[in-house]
């Protein structure tokens, strides 16, 4: 099955999926080293409502795989503020592509590493 990826500006209602990506990404990348309590502490103020407020600011872009949100990036001119993706292997290629685009568009580099 083909694993197509698309990028789009986050839309109202995406907050729950973006929250899930954040939490799952941290859990996957920590390789089970965080307890549930530590993970909750690390998440801090991040809630679906927190992400809905960011979506209204228009700075959040989501990556979709077969229509499902699998990652996102939040940035301001000159700074990437949040960058989370699921750690599954098919998504890793998308992370590299998105990283390059974000560095070029929002951090001001003319070419990415």
Secondary structure, DSSP 8 states (H G I E B T S, - for coil): ----EEEEE--TT-HHHHHHHHHHHHHHHTTT-S-HHHHHHHHTT--HHHHHHHHHHT-EEEEEETTEEEEEEEEETTEEEEEEE--SHHHHHHHHHHHHHHHHHHS--SS--
